Amino acid sequence: MVKAHALVIALNKGQAATNLARSMHLIDHSLRIHSADGELCIPLVRAVEESESRRLSLALGTVRVEERKFSQRRSSRRTLFEELQDQLPPHLLAAIPRSLDIVGQIAIVELPDELSPFEELIGRAILQTCPSVRTVMAKASAFSSRYRVRELSLIAGEDNPVARHRENGCVFELDVRAVFFSPRLGHERLRVARQVQPGETIVDMFAGVGPYSILIAKRQPRSTVYAVDINPSALKFLRSNILANRVVANVRPIGGDIREVIRSTLSGIADRVIMNLPGDAVSFISEACLSLKETGGVLHFYSFESSEKPEEAAAAKLEQGVQASGRKLNSILTTRVVKAVAPYRVQVAVDAVIA
């Protein structure tokens, strides 16, 4: 039992008192509300100010605030909203992020401008509510076009940008400030990997630290995966991740501009090509088609779309690009919305057979 300030009210006014105290962010959620001698005792996080006392009295009639003993709730992990609801101004509560990216022991959060003055407070709250997180960073810029990286600012915890992330039975080490990696694509990567057949040759055009390539190689050891990336930092982690996941035999890392690499090394060899660059994949359709075998193969094409029919729009872009390359889109295997990336903007995946 612990002592705490308590709002004491008649039982028949208990529900109204609880609702009002909750709206005023006064309730201590770590302690249990209880009744005694026909009265309800509501635990408070602090003493009540005079203005708050007047508001309670006007709404409820006679109330008392005094010290009482309470039993503690079983420790249950609070949500970020619950952690912050008594610490942020009420008009900002709606702006609290409802989701964040967790990469290994690093949490990455996007804060609207109005929450910037409270970023350290929010960072500490994330550490409190996410026990596996040791570092909290806030997005500080958009992605750059060449290496797909963005500025991240430390707002709480350890200043260590190198994460060790586990996904689908694989482990990936990466520097979140130096490479692109989205933990939200884990299901999509597994969906693609499940389609690979024994003996296939795959070209992963924008491989990053290897989440597609390594997963495919682990699930299908009789495949050969060429993992290409232009970012030197991504290539460094890609090579170490190939070793860590024991797929040296069938993943071949290549550094350089994908256009030059395909023309010089990877022309006409692929049964399957992965184009995970949704912001600009449409510009590389000709190279993807050049990489496919003369007998054809499968393209996994990704695109950002804002139209009312995003899947149809992405498929149309792919078909137009394939035709411009001199090849033919034989059939669409599937189209799907992978995730929302902004209001009215989504990432779309198109799997297509190219002849």
C-alpha positions as CSV (number, residue, x, y, z in Angstrom):
1,M,0.0,0.0,0.0
2,V,1.2,3.5,-0.8
3,K,-0.1,6.9,0.3
4,A,-1.3,9.4,-2.3
5,H,-3.6,12.4,-2.6
6,A,-7.2,11.2,-3.1
7,L,-10.4,12.7,-4.4
8,V,-13.1,11.4,-2.0
9,I,-16.7,11.5,-3.3
10,A,-20.0,9.9,-2.6
11,L,-20.4,6.6,-4.4
12,N,-23.4,7.8,-6.4
13,K,-21.2,10.5,-7.9
14,G,-18.3,8.2,-8.5
15,Q,-18.6,7.8,-12.3
16,A,-19.0,11.5,-12.9
17,A,-16.1,12.3,-10.6
18,T,-13.9,9.7,-12.3
19,N,-14.7,11.1,-15.8
20,L,-14.0,14.7,-14.7
21,A,-10.8,13.8,-12.9
22,R,-9.6,11.9,-16.0
23,S,-10.4,14.8,-18.3
24,M,-8.4,17.1,-16.0
25,H,-5.4,14.6,-16.1
26,L,-5.5,14.2,-12.3
27,I,-5.8,10.4,-11.9
28,D,-2.8,8.4,-10.9
29,H,-3.2,5.3,-13.2
30,S,-0.6,3.3,-11.3
31,L,-2.9,3.1,-8.3
32,R,-6.3,1.4,-7.9
33,I,-9.5,3.3,-7.2
34,H,-11.4,1.8,-4.3
35,S,-14.4,2.4,-2.1
36,A,-14.6,2.8,1.7
37,D,-17.6,3.6,4.0
38,G,-19.9,4.5,1.1
39,E,-17.3,6.8,-0.5
40,L,-15.2,6.4,-3.6
41,C,-11.4,7.2,-3.3
42,I,-9.8,8.2,-6.6
43,P,-5.9,8.4,-6.5
44,L,-4.4,11.6,-7.8
45,V,-1.0,12.4,-9.3
46,R,-0.6,15.5,-7.2
47,A,-2.4,18.0,-4.9
48,V,-5.3,19.8,-6.4
49,E,-4.9,23.5,-7.3
50,E,-7.5,26.0,-6.1
51,S,-8.9,26.6,-9.6
52,E,-9.2,22.8,-10.0
53,S,-10.9,22.5,-6.7
54,R,-13.5,25.1,-7.7
55,R,-14.2,23.2,-10.9
56,L,-14.7,19.9,-9.1
57,S,-17.0,21.5,-6.6
58,L,-19.1,23.2,-9.2
59,A,-19.6,19.9,-11.1
60,L,-19.9,17.5,-8.2
61,G,-20.9,19.4,-5.1
62,T,-19.0,18.7,-1.9
63,V,-15.7,17.0,-2.5
64,R,-12.7,16.3,-0.3
65,V,-9.0,15.9,-1.2
66,E,-7.0,14.1,1.4
67,E,-4.3,11.5,1.8
68,R,-5.4,7.9,1.5
69,K,-3.7,4.5,1.1
70,F,-4.0,2.8,-2.2
71,S,-2.9,-0.6,-3.6
72,Q,-0.7,-0.5,-6.7
73,R,-1.8,-1.8,-10.0
74,R,0.1,-4.7,-11.5
75,S,2.8,-3.1,-13.6
76,S,1.4,-3.0,-17.1
77,R,3.1,-1.1,-19.9
78,R,1.4,2.2,-20.7
79,T,0.9,3.5,-24.2
80,L,2.8,6.6,-25.3
81,F,-0.5,8.6,-25.1
82,E,-1.1,7.5,-21.6
83,E,2.5,8.3,-20.6
84,L,2.1,11.8,-22.0
85,Q,-1.5,12.8,-21.3
86,D,-0.6,14.3,-17.9
87,Q,2.5,16.0,-19.2
88,L,1.6,17.8,-22.4
89,P,-0.9,20.7,-22.8
90,P,-4.3,19.2,-23.6
91,H,-4.5,20.9,-27.0
92,L,-1.4,19.0,-28.2
93,L,-2.5,15.5,-27.1
94,A,-4.1,14.8,-30.5
95,A,-0.7,15.4,-32.2
96,I,1.0,12.6,-30.3
97,P,2.3,10.1,-32.9
98,R,0.2,6.9,-33.0
99,S,3.1,4.9,-34.4
100,L,6.9,4.9,-34.7
101,D,9.6,2.8,-36.4
102,I,11.6,0.5,-34.2
103,V,14.8,-0.7,-35.7
104,G,16.6,-2.9,-33.3
105,Q,17.1,-0.9,-30.1
106,I,16.4,2.4,-31.9
107,A,13.0,4.2,-32.1
108,I,12.5,6.7,-34.9
109,V,9.6,9.1,-34.5
110,E,8.1,11.8,-36.7
111,L,7.0,14.8,-34.7
112,P,4.8,17.6,-36.1
113,D,6.2,21.1,-35.7
114,E,3.9,21.9,-32.7
115,L,5.5,19.1,-30.7
116,S,9.1,20.1,-31.4
117,P,9.5,22.1,-28.1
118,F,8.5,18.9,-26.3
119,E,10.8,16.4,-28.2
120,E,13.0,15.5,-25.1
121,L,9.9,14.9,-23.0
122,I,8.4,12.7,-25.8
123,G,11.8,10.9,-26.2
124,R,11.9,10.0,-22.5
125,A,8.3,8.8,-22.7
126,I,9.2,6.5,-25.5
127,L,12.0,5.0,-23.5
128,Q,9.6,4.5,-20.7
129,T,6.9,2.7,-22.7
130,C,9.2,0.7,-25.0
131,P,11.5,-1.5,-22.8
132,S,13.7,-2.7,-25.7
133,V,14.5,0.8,-26.9
134,R,17.7,2.5,-25.8
135,T,17.9,5.3,-28.4
136,V,15.2,7.7,-29.6
137,M,15.7,9.8,-32.7
138,A,13.4,12.2,-34.5
139,K,13.1,12.6,-38.3
140,A,14.8,16.0,-39.2
141,S,14.6,16.0,-43.0
142,A,13.1,14.3,-46.0
143,F,15.0,11.4,-47.7
144,S,17.8,12.4,-50.0
145,S,17.4,11.1,-53.6
146,R,20.8,9.4,-54.1
147,Y,21.3,7.3,-51.0
148,R,17.8,7.3,-49.5
149,V,18.9,8.6,-46.1
150,R,17.5,11.3,-43.9
151,E,18.8,13.5,-41.0
152,L,17.9,12.1,-37.6
153,S,18.3,14.0,-34.4
154,L,18.9,12.3,-31.0
155,I,16.1,13.3,-28.5
156,A,16.6,10.7,-25.8
157,G,18.8,7.8,-24.7
158,E,22.2,6.6,-26.0
159,D,23.8,8.4,-29.0
160,N,24.4,5.2,-31.0
161,P,22.9,5.1,-34.5
162,V,24.0,1.5,-35.2
163,A,21.1,-1.0,-34.7
164,R,20.9,-4.8,-34.7
165,H,17.5,-5.6,-36.1
166,R,15.9,-9.1,-36.3
167,E,13.3,-9.9,-38.9
168,N,11.9,-13.1,-40.4
169,G,14.7,-15.2,-39.0
170,C,17.5,-12.9,-40.2
171,V,19.6,-10.3,-38.4
172,F,20.6,-7.0,-39.9
173,E,23.2,-4.5,-38.6
174,L,22.9,-1.0,-39.9
175,D,23.5,2.7,-39.2
176,V,20.1,4.4,-39.3
177,R,21.7,7.7,-40.2
178,A,23.7,6.3,-43.1
179,V,21.4,3.8,-44.9
180,F,17.8,3.3,-45.8
181,F,15.8,0.6,-43.9
182,S,12.1,0.4,-43.2
183,P,11.0,-2.1,-40.5
184,R,7.4,-1.7,-41.8
185,L,8.3,-3.7,-45.0
186,G,9.0,-7.0,-43.2
187,H,5.8,-8.7,-44.3
188,E,6.3,-7.4,-47.9
189,R,9.8,-8.8,-48.0
190,L,8.6,-12.2,-46.8
191,R,5.7,-12.1,-49.4
192,V,8.2,-11.7,-52.2
193,A,10.7,-14.2,-50.8
194,R,8.0,-16.9,-50.7
195,Q,7.6,-16.7,-54.5
196,V,11.2,-17.5,-55.3
197,Q,11.7,-21.0,-56.7
198,P,14.8,-23.3,-56.5
199,G,17.5,-22.4,-59.0
200,E,16.3,-18.8,-59.7
201,T,18.6,-15.9,-60.3
202,I,17.5,-12.7,-58.7
203,V,18.7,-9.1,-59.1
204,D,17.9,-6.9,-56.2
205,M,18.4,-3.5,-57.8
206,F,18.4,-1.3,-54.7
207,A,19.5,-3.8,-52.0
208,G,20.4,-1.6,-49.1
209,V,21.7,-3.6,-46.2
210,G,20.2,-6.8,-47.7
211,P,16.7,-7.4,-46.2
212,Y,15.3,-8.8,-49.5
213,S,18.4,-10.5,-50.7
214,I,19.4,-12.2,-47.5
215,L,15.9,-13.4,-46.7
216,I,15.5,-14.9,-50.2
217,A,18.9,-16.6,-49.9
218,K,18.1,-18.1,-46.5
219,R,14.7,-19.4,-47.6
220,Q,15.9,-20.6,-50.9
221,P,19.6,-21.7,-50.7
222,R,19.6,-22.9,-54.3
223,S,18.9,-19.4,-55.6
224,T,21.6,-16.8,-56.6
225,V,21.0,-13.3,-55.6
226,Y,22.9,-10.3,-57.0
227,A,22.5,-7.5,-54.4
228,V,23.4,-4.0,-55.8
229,D,23.5,-0.7,-54.1
230,I,25.2,2.6,-54.8
231,N,25.6,3.7,-51.1
232,P,29.0,2.7,-49.8
233,S,27.7,2.6,-46.2
234,A,24.9,0.2,-47.3
235,L,27.4,-2.0,-49.1
236,K,29.6,-2.2,-46.0
237,F,26.7,-3.4,-43.9
238,L,25.4,-5.6,-46.7
239,R,28.7,-7.5,-46.8
240,S,28.8,-7.9,-43.0
241,N,25.1,-9.0,-42.9
242,I,25.8,-11.7,-45.6
243,L,28.5,-13.1,-43.3
244,A,26.3,-12.9,-40.2
245,N,23.4,-14.7,-41.9
246,R,25.7,-17.3,-43.5
247,V,24.5,-16.7,-47.1
248,V,27.9,-16.1,-48.6
249,A,27.4,-19.0,-51.1
250,N,24.4,-17.4,-52.9
251,V,24.4,-13.6,-52.3
252,R,26.8,-11.6,-54.4
253,P,27.1,-7.9,-53.3
254,I,27.9,-5.3,-55.9
255,G,28.5,-1.6,-55.4
256,G,27.8,1.0,-58.0
257,D,25.1,2.7,-60.1
258,I,22.6,0.1,-61.0
259,R,22.3,1.3,-64.6
260,E,26.1,0.7,-65.2
261,V,26.1,-2.6,-63.2
262,I,23.3,-4.1,-65.3
263,R,24.8,-3.0,-68.6
264,S,28.2,-4.3,-67.7
265,T,27.5,-7.4,-65.6
266,L,23.9,-8.3,-65.1
267,S,22.3,-8.1,-68.5
268,G,20.0,-11.0,-69.4
269,I,20.6,-13.2,-66.4
270,A,17.6,-12.7,-64.1
271,D,14.5,-14.8,-63.5
272,R,13.3,-12.2,-61.1
273,V,14.1,-8.5,-60.4
274,I,13.2,-6.5,-57.3
275,M,12.7,-2.8,-57.7
276,N,12.3,-1.5,-54.2
277,L,12.7,2.2,-54.9
278,P,9.1,3.5,-54.9
279,G,10.0,7.1,-55.3
280,D,11.9,6.6,-58.6
281,A,11.6,2.9,-59.7
282,V,9.7,4.0,-62.8
283,S,12.9,5.6,-64.1
284,F,14.7,2.2,-64.0
285,I,12.1,-0.1,-65.8
286,S,14.3,-0.3,-68.9
287,E,17.3,-1.5,-66.9
288,A,15.1,-4.0,-65.0
289,C,13.8,-5.4,-68.3
290,L,17.4,-5.6,-69.7
291,S,18.4,-7.6,-66.6
292,L,15.7,-10.2,-67.2
293,K,16.5,-13.3,-69.3
294,E,15.5,-13.3,-73.0
295,T,12.7,-15.8,-72.1
296,G,11.3,-13.3,-69.6
297,G,10.8,-13.3,-65.8
298,V,9.1,-11.5,-63.0
299,L,9.3,-7.8,-61.9
300,H,8.5,-6.7,-58.4
301,F,7.8,-3.0,-59.0
302,Y,7.1,-0.4,-56.3
303,S,5.6,3.0,-56.7
304,F,4.2,5.9,-54.6
305,E,0.7,6.8,-55.8
306,S,-1.8,9.5,-54.8
307,S,-4.6,8.7,-57.3
308,E,-8.1,7.4,-56.3
309,K,-7.1,4.0,-57.9
310,P,-3.5,3.7,-56.8
311,E,-3.0,0.0,-57.8
312,E,-4.3,0.7,-61.4
313,A,-2.1,3.8,-61.6
314,A,1.1,1.8,-60.6
315,A,0.3,-1.0,-63.0
316,A,-0.2,1.5,-65.8
317,K,3.2,3.1,-65.1
318,L,4.8,-0.3,-65.2
319,E,3.2,-1.4,-68.4
320,Q,4.1,1.9,-70.2
321,G,7.7,1.6,-69.1
322,V,7.9,-2.1,-70.1
323,Q,6.6,-1.3,-73.6
324,A,9.1,1.6,-73.9
325,S,11.9,-0.8,-73.2
326,G,10.8,-3.0,-76.1
327,R,9.5,-5.8,-74.0
328,K,5.9,-6.9,-73.2
329,L,4.0,-7.1,-70.0
330,N,2.5,-10.5,-70.3
331,S,0.4,-10.5,-67.1
332,I,-0.1,-8.9,-63.7
333,L,0.3,-11.5,-60.9
334,T,-0.9,-9.2,-58.2
335,T,-1.2,-5.6,-57.1
336,R,-1.4,-4.4,-53.5
337,V,-1.2,-1.4,-51.3
338,V,1.9,-2.0,-49.1
339,K,1.4,0.9,-46.7
340,A,0.3,4.5,-46.4
341,V,3.2,7.0,-46.5
342,A,1.2,10.3,-46.1
343,P,-2.4,11.4,-46.2
344,Y,-3.8,10.3,-49.6
345,R,-0.4,8.8,-50.6
346,V,0.4,5.1,-50.6
347,Q,3.1,2.7,-51.6
348,V,2.0,0.1,-54.1
349,A,3.5,-3.2,-55.1
350,V,3.0,-4.7,-58.6
351,D,4.2,-8.2,-59.4
352,A,4.2,-8.7,-63.2
353,V,5.4,-11.4,-65.7
354,I,7.5,-9.8,-68.5
355,A,7.9,-11.6,-71.8
